[in-house]
Amino acid sequence: MSIWFLPPELSVINSWNKGTMLEHLGIEITEVGEDYIEGTMPADNRTFQPFKLVHGGANVVLAESLGSIGAQLTIDPAQYYCVGQEVNANHLRGVRQGTVRGRAEQVYKGKTSQVWEIKLYDQRNKMTCISRLTVAVVKVVK
């Protein structure tokens, strides 16, 4: 059973990235399933720290972006919007090349908050980071 408020379209979701950090880092949403959202980020000079590994902060940007976009897609955007409240990440393995793939799944959906788990993987499909994101669901003031 789908968790989405409306059926998501990849082209629309990716258009939200224009002119943002996501566009700068090369983050792209690649798949939306019935209960998850996936995206990728290149392991390159835009995302590396000085030792030529993907920066932990870049991992967190990918994780928080996937969870936040996923959260937004589950609510009525005419009435609510979602903003990050807390994010954590455990960096498990370094990535020196290729692409980082992330998959976000909703753990909890309440009236005023949601919790998402995001796992990041390297090109060998080895988990490189696990993250949890809590978002606030905020009423739109008209």
Disulfide bonds with the S-S distance in Angstrom:
none
